[in-house]
Amino acid sequence: QAEYGDQWPFAIQQGRLRCEGTGAVIFTARGKDYGLNGMAGRRYASIQPVRKSSGDSTFEFGSIISRGLTWCKW
């Protein structure tokens, strides 16, 4: 969260980001894996329980997913 400031899209303060295989981006928090993109969403839990929202706006994961994909060399 410290790195992203107000743009941090999660309702929790920290987690671990990783990429698997051909582009599955996963966020791990409190010992549970969440799928951030379509490739990961099929195999991992929905990100909704840890997603931050403020009123009518929902924070986006684009920059987080992009960072994860760089680890997959996409």
Residue pairs with C-beta under 8 A, 6 or more apart in sequence:
1 8
1 10
1 13
1 14
4 63
4 64
7 59
7 63
8 52
8 59
9 51
9 52
9 59
9 60
9 61
9 64
10 27
10 29
10 50
10 51
10 52
10 59
11 50
11 51
11 52
11 53
12 29
12 30
12 50
14 29
15 27
15 28
15 29
15 30
15 50
16 27
16 28
16 29
17 25
17 26
17 27
17 28
17 36
17 64
17 67
17 68
17 71
18 25
18 26
18 28
18 68
18 71
19 25
19 26
19 68
19 69
19 70
19 71
19 72
19 74
20 26
20 40
20 72
21 39
21 72
22 39
22 72
23 37
23 39
23 69
23 72
23 74
24 35
24 37
24 39
24 40
24 43
24 44
24 72
25 35
25 36
25 37
25 39
25 40
25 64
25 65
25 68
25 69
25 72
26 33
26 34
26 35
26 36
26 40
26 44
26 68
27 33
27 34
27 36
27 47
27 50
27 64
28 34
29 50
32 45
33 44
33 45
34 40
34 44
34 45
34 46
34 47
34 49
34 50
35 41
35 42
35 43
35 44
35 45
35 46
35 47
36 47
36 61
36 64
36 65
36 68
37 61
37 65
37 68
47 61
51 58
51 59
52 58
52 59
53 59
